Amino acid sequence: ELQTLVTAKATNVRCGFCRSTRPAACLDEVVEQIEMAVGHLYEDPAESVPYCSAEGGYLIESEGPEEILYEMGLELTCDDSGALFDAIVRRVGFEGLVPRDWARESPNSFGALLQSWQACVGLLKHGQRYFFMDARITDADDPGDPRRDP
């Protein structure tokens, strides 16, 4: 999608990073498109991640722009030196985000644990309200207990 944007919005005859004569778009327009894509896939942890002050913060580790752009598979075909990637990282307006679907990522993720916990709470609150146990005591347990069978 970025290649389409660059081709459609090309204003420079020469790329300022690799100096090739391929069409080049303004970096601000490319960054704006990247930020829109990131906004669809990532969010601020305050929106959905449990916070535990005893553990020192959010229970899911947030990611910075470098990790997010790598995970999204950002491919910069003419960036052999890494200068374009570094410029994008410096210009993006996000830091410390988590995936929007962090709770559904994999069966081994925190999300599965959270769903299991919620199912357990639901069962204990609404499905298993009372617990009855035969409390008769035998002579071997405590001969002086008044609940002992005669």
Backbone hydrogen bonds in HBPLUS format (Angstrom, degrees):
<---DONOR---> <-ACCEPTOR-->    atom                        ^
c    i                          cat <-CA-CA->   ^        H-A-AA   ^      H-
h    n   atom  resd res      DA  || num        DHA   H-A  angle D-A-AA Bond
n    s   type  num  typ     dist DA aas  dist angle  dist       angle   num
A0005-LEU N   A0001-GLU O   3.10 MM   4  6.39 156.4  2.15 144.2 150.7     1
A0006-VAL N   A0002-LEU O   2.84 MM   4  6.08 163.6  1.86 153.5 157.4     2
A0007-THR N   A0003-GLN O   2.95 MM   4  6.13 162.5  1.98 147.7 152.4     3
A0008-ALA N   A0004-THR O   2.87 MM   4  6.01 161.4  1.90 149.5 155.2     4
A0009-LYS N   A0005-LEU O   2.77 MM   4  5.81 156.3  1.83 154.2 160.4     5
A0011-THR N   A0024-ALA O   3.05 MM  13  6.34 144.0  2.18 148.5 150.2     6
A0012-ASN N   A0024-ALA O   3.08 MM  12  5.15 167.5  2.10 160.7 157.9     7
A0024-ALA N   A0012-ASN O   3.24 MM  12  5.15 157.2  2.29 147.2 145.5     8
A0015-CYS N   A0020-SER O   3.09 MM   5  5.61 153.7  2.16 150.3 158.2     9
A0019-ARG N   A0015-CYS O   3.00 MM   4  4.88 132.5  2.23 124.3 134.5    10
A0029-GLU N   A0026-CYS O   3.11 MM   3  5.54 128.1  2.39 108.5 120.4    11
A0030-VAL N   A0026-CYS O   3.31 MM   4  6.70 155.5  2.37 150.1 157.0    12
A0031-VAL N   A0027-LEU O   2.90 MM   4  6.14 164.3  1.93 156.9 161.0    13
A0032-GLU N   A0028-ASP O   2.96 MM   4  6.10 153.3  2.03 141.5 148.9    14
A0033-GLN N   A0029-GLU O   3.14 MM   4  6.37 155.0  2.21 142.9 148.4    15
A0034-ILE N   A0030-VAL O   3.01 MM   4  6.32 155.2  2.08 149.2 156.4    16
A0035-GLU N   A0031-VAL O   2.87 MM   4  6.10 160.9  1.91 154.3 159.1    17
A0036-MET N   A0032-GLU O   3.08 MM   4  6.34 150.4  2.17 143.8 151.3    18
A0037-ALA N   A0033-GLN O   3.12 MM   4  6.41 158.1  2.17 146.7 152.0    19
A0038-VAL N   A0034-ILE O   2.90 MM   4  6.16 161.5  1.93 155.1 160.5    20
A0039-GLY N   A0035-GLU O   2.93 MM   4  6.03 152.5  2.00 143.0 150.5    21
A0040-HIS N   A0037-ALA O   3.18 MM   3  5.36 139.8  2.35  99.7 110.5    22
A0041-LEU N   A0038-VAL O   3.05 MM   3  5.22 133.3  2.28 101.6 114.3    23
A0042-TYR N   A0038-VAL O   2.74 MM   4  5.62 151.2  1.82 165.4 170.8    24
A0100-ARG N   A0041-LEU O   2.83 MM  59  5.64 168.8  1.85 140.1 139.5    25
A0043-GLU N   A0098-VAL O   2.86 MM  55  5.57 155.6  1.92 157.1 164.4    26
A0098-VAL N   A0043-GLU O   2.88 MM  55  5.57 162.3  1.91 158.7 163.5    27
A0047-GLU N   A0044-ASP O   2.97 MM   3  5.74 165.9  1.99 125.9 130.4    28
A0048-SER N   A0045-PRO O   3.23 MM   3  5.77 143.1  2.37 111.5 119.3    29
A0049-VAL N   A0045-PRO O   2.90 MM   4  5.13 159.9  1.94 151.3 156.1    30
A0059-LEU N   A0050-PRO O   2.99 MM   9  5.87 157.0  2.05 166.0 165.2    31
A0052-CYS N   A0057-GLY O   2.90 MM   5  5.34 176.8  1.90 137.9 138.9    32
A0055-GLU N   A0052-CYS O   3.08 MM   3  5.35 132.4  2.31 102.8 115.0    33
A0057-GLY N   A0052-CYS O   3.04 MM   5  5.34 167.0  2.06 142.8 138.9    34
A0056-GLY N   A0053-SER O   3.17 MM   3  4.85 144.7  2.30  90.5 101.0    35
A0063-GLU N   A0097-LEU O   2.71 MM  34  5.29 161.8  1.74 149.1 154.4    36
A0097-LEU N   A0063-GLU O   2.98 MM  34  5.29 151.5  2.06 151.6 145.7    37
A0068-ILE N   A0064-GLY O   3.11 MM   4  6.31 166.4  2.13 158.0 162.3    38
A0069-LEU N   A0065-PRO O   2.93 MM   4  6.01 168.1  1.94 153.1 156.1    39
A0070-TYR N   A0066-GLU O   3.03 MM   4  6.24 155.4  2.09 149.3 156.3    40
A0071-GLU N   A0067-GLU O   2.87 MM   4  6.06 163.2  1.90 151.3 156.2    41
A0072-MET N   A0068-ILE O   2.90 MM   4  6.09 147.0  2.01 147.6 156.7    42
A0074-LEU N   A0069-LEU O   3.12 MM   5  5.63 173.8  2.13 167.2 165.5    43
A0073-GLY N   A0070-TYR O   3.00 MM   3  5.13 150.1  2.09 102.3 111.8    44
A0079-ASP N   A0076-LEU O   3.27 MM   3  5.53 156.0  2.33 123.9 120.4    45
A0086-ASP N   A0082-GLY O   3.03 MM   4  6.20 164.4  2.05 151.1 155.6    46
A0087-ALA N   A0083-ALA O   2.96 MM   4  6.14 151.1  2.04 143.1 151.1    47
A0088-ILE N   A0084-LEU O   2.96 MM   4  6.22 155.2  2.02 150.5 156.9    48
A0089-VAL N   A0085-PHE O   2.96 MM   4  6.23 163.3  1.99 154.7 159.0    49
A0090-ARG N   A0086-ASP O   3.01 MM   4  6.23 154.9  2.08 145.5 151.9    50
A0091-ARG N   A0087-ALA O   3.11 MM   4  6.28 140.5  2.27 140.0 150.0    51
A0091-ARG N   A0088-ILE O   3.10 MM   3  5.16 126.3  2.40  96.7 110.8    52
A0092-VAL N   A0088-ILE O   2.98 MM   4  6.08 143.2  2.12 157.7 165.6    53
A0102-TRP N   A0099-PRO O   3.19 MM   3  5.11 140.2  2.35 119.7 113.7    54
A0104-ARG N   A0101-ASP O   2.93 MM   3  5.46 163.1  1.96 120.4 126.1    55
A0109-SER N   A0106-SER O   3.03 MM   3  5.21 166.0  2.05 113.8 117.4    56
A0112-ALA N   A0109-SER O   3.18 MM   3  5.60 129.2  2.45 106.2 116.7    57
A0114-LEU N   A0110-PHE O   2.83 MM   4  6.13 156.8  1.88 154.0 161.0    58
A0115-GLN N   A0111-GLY O   2.89 MM   4  6.13 159.2  1.94 149.8 154.9    59
A0116-SER N   A0112-ALA O   2.97 MM   4  6.15 156.8  2.02 146.3 152.5    60
A0117-TRP N   A0113-LEU O   2.92 MM   4  6.15 156.7  1.98 148.2 154.8    61
A0118-GLN N   A0114-LEU O   2.95 MM   4  6.21 159.4  1.99 149.5 154.9    62
A0119-ALA N   A0115-GLN O   3.00 MM   4  6.23 151.0  2.09 144.4 152.1    63
A0120-CYS N   A0116-SER O   2.96 MM   4  6.22 154.8  2.02 147.7 154.6    64
A0121-VAL N   A0117-TRP O   2.88 MM   4  6.16 162.4  1.91 155.7 160.2    65
A0122-GLY N   A0118-GLN O   2.96 MM   4  6.09 159.0  2.00 143.4 149.4    66
A0123-LEU N   A0119-ALA O   2.97 MM   4  6.20 155.6  2.03 145.9 152.1    67
A0124-LEU N   A0120-CYS O   2.95 MM   4  6.18 167.3  1.96 155.4 158.4    68
A0125-LYS N   A0121-VAL O   2.86 MM   4  5.96 154.2  1.93 151.3 158.4    69
A0126-HIS N   A0122-GLY O   2.89 MM   4  5.72 159.8  1.93 145.1 151.2    70
A0127-GLY N   A0123-LEU O   2.79 MM   4  4.51 141.0  1.94 120.1 130.8    71
A0128-GLN N   A0123-LEU O   2.77 MM   5  5.88 133.9  1.98 168.7 166.0    72
A0149-ASP N   A0137-ILE O   3.22 MM  12  6.40 151.9  2.30 169.3 166.1    73
A0141-ASP N   A0138-THR O   3.07 MM   3  5.43 136.8  2.26 105.8 116.9    74
A0145-ASP N   A0142-ASP O   3.17 MM   3  5.60 170.5  2.18 120.3 123.3    75
A0148-ARG N   A0145-ASP O   3.14 MM   3  5.62 164.6  2.17 118.0 121.5    76
